[in-house]
């Protein structure tokens, strides 16, 4: 059987690139394409010279695998390196077995041996494009959902008004004595509203522990979302320190 050098390079580069991308994907790391490309190039070079070193067997294959995963890990530390090596090895074993089984090939010295050059490369590219597309779609849907959670709100007290960014939070289950939802707002924004009616205190449990928050009554809150407007009157608000991304937390209901 004639084996072309360019076919060996294409097949192994694409396959090793897929292994690197899958390793980042399964470990929830942001893909870093330069390390993936470098690792794939090293793997391709090794595939070319391996026939000359076949007698060394595992003595040469295992160090090359460790080198490829080291290139993927870079500054992630020992733990990250061990995790990357584990998943890279598992994917290499599984995908090689699946390809040889489906296409009637065999494993020769740890490499996929098929009659058709370029098939492994084509399959690897197809799988890579599929995974990348799914990842982009899921990311877009998540981003869209996140944007829908943020709205613009306007707090009104007589002639005083203040606009701020608000967050719809399903985790905000606070209610007042009448069973009405309680909003949480950053207290520094209320200075522009002037004097507000105090309404006691409330103890809340947060990720950082239990705390007591002061309560006030805001005469009117207007929430602008998707071209519509929702107006709330005489709203109980708990005063807290919120991150800069939003200054008001509104219950989803």
N, C-alpha and C positions, 0 to 999 in steps of 0.2 A: 504494500500500500504506500502511495506517495503522500508525504506530509509536507505541506508548504509552510515556510517560516512565517509568512504574513498571517496565515490562518491560525497558527499557534498563538501568535501575539494577539490577534483580535479576539479569539475565543477566551483566552486566559485573562486578558485585560478587562473585557466586559464582565466576565464571571467574577473576578476579584473585585471589580468596582461594585457590583451588586452585593457581594458579601460585606464590603465596607459600609455601604449605604444601609443595608439591613441591620448591621450591628448598631449603627447610630440610631436607627429607627426604633428598634426593640428596647434600647436602653434610654430612650427619650432624650437623646442628645441632639442638639442642632447640627445638621449635616455640615461638615467642614470638607469642602470638595478638594482642597489641595492635599491634605493627608490621604484622602481616599484615592486620588489619582496617583500619588507617590507610592502608596501601598500596592496599587494595581500594577504599576510599572515594575516594581520589584518582583511581584509574583509572576509577571509575564517573562521577565528575564530568567527567573529561576526555571520556568517551564521549558525555556529554550536550552538551558545548559544541563538540565537534569539527566537527559540520556547519557551524558558523559560521566555523571556521578551516580549512576543507578546502583552501583555496588554498595554505596554508603547507606542507601535506604533511609530509615527513620533518623539516622544520625545527621542527615542533611535536611530532611523535610521538616522535622520539628523545629529546629532553629530558624528556618525560613518563615514558618508560620508565626513564631514568636516575634520575629522581626516585623512582619507585616502588621500585626496587631499593635506593636510598639509604635509604629508610624501613625497608626490611627489614634493612639492614646495621647501621645506627646506629653503634656504637662498635667495629666489628670491624676497622677499618683498611682501607687501600687494597687489600691483597691479597684480603681477604674481600669487599670491595665488587665487585672485578672478577670473582671467582668467582661471586658471587650474580647479577651482571648477565648473565654468560655463560649460566648454566643457566636463569635466568628467561626470557631471550630465546629460547633453544632450545625450552623447553617451550611458550612462547607460539606460536611458529611451528609446531611439530609438532601441538599439540592443535588449533589453529585449522584446520590442513589436514585433520586426521582428521575433525573434526566436519563441516566443509563437504563433504568427500567422502562420508561415510556418510549425511548427511541431504540431499544434493542442493542445498546452498546455494552461496553464492559469497562472495568477499571483496570488501567495498565500502569503499575507503578504509582498509584495514587492519583492518576490523571484520567479524565474521561476520554475514552477511545471510541470515536464514532466514524462511520464511513463518509459522512458529509462534513467537510470543513466549513466552519462559519455558523453551524447550527447552534452551538452552545452560545456563541456571541449574540445571535439573533434572539434566542430565547431569553438571555440575560437582559438584553436591552428592552425587550417586551415587558418582562417582569418589572424592570426598573421604572419604565414609563407608567405602568399600571399603579405601582405603589406610590410614585411621585404624584400622579393625578389624584388618587384617593386622598393622599395627605393634604394636597392643596385644597380640595373640596371641603374636607373636614375642617381645615383651618379657616377657610372663608366662612363657613357656616357658624363656627364658634365666634369669629370676629363680628359677624352680623348680629348674633345673639347678644354679644357683649355690648354692642352699640345700642341695641334696643333697650338695654337696662338703664342707660344714661339719658336723662332728659333735662330740660331747663325748667327751673321753678322760680316763682316770684313771691316773696314774702311781703305782705302788706299790713301796715298798721296806721290807719288814718291816711294822712298824706305822705307817709314815709314808705318807701319801697326799696327792696334790694333783690337783685337777680343773682342766681347762683346755680351751679351744676348739682343735679340730684341723682340719686341712685335708687332704682327699684330693687328691693332686697326681700326675697322670700323668707329669709332667716329672721327678719324683723317681726317678731310676734308680740311686741309690747302693746298693751291696751290700757286705757284709763279706767276709772271706776264705772264708766257707762258702757264699757266694752268696745269703745271706739279705738281705732289704731292710733298709736303714738309715733310721731316722727322723731328722728334724732337729727339735731343740727349742730353745726359748729358755732359755739357761743360768740366768737368774735364778730360774726356777720350780723348778729342781732343788735349791735351797737347803733347801726344806722336806722333801726326801727324805732328808737326812742324807748319810752317806758312801756313795759309789758306786764301784764298781770301774772303774779307768781302763783304757782299751783302745787306747792309742796315738793316732795322728793320721791324718787323711785329707785329701788335697788335692782340692778341688772347684772346678769352673769355674762361675761365676755371671755374671749380666748385668753386674755391676760389676767383674768380673775374677776372677782365680784367688786362692784363699785356703786356708789350712790350718786345719782344724777339729779340735778335740780330741774324742776318742771316749770314751764311758763305756758301761757295761752297766746297763740298767734291768731289774731282776728281773721286773717284770710291768707290762703296759700293758693296760688294758681300754678298748675302744672301744664307745660306745653309739650305735646308729644305727637308725632306723625301728623302735624297740621291741625291737631285738635287741642282743646283746652278743657282741663278739669279743675273745677273750683271747689275748695274745701274751706269751711267756715269754722271759726272757734276751735282751732286744732291744738291739742296738747303736744308740746314739744319738749323732749329731753335734751339738755345741754351737755355737749361732750366735745372732745377734740377729735376732729376727723382728718383724714389724709387730704392732700392738696387736690386730688383728682375730683373730689366731690365734697359738698358742704352740707348736704341734706340726705338723709336716708328715709325713704318712703316705703311703707308696707305695700306689697303687690296687690293686695285686695283693698 
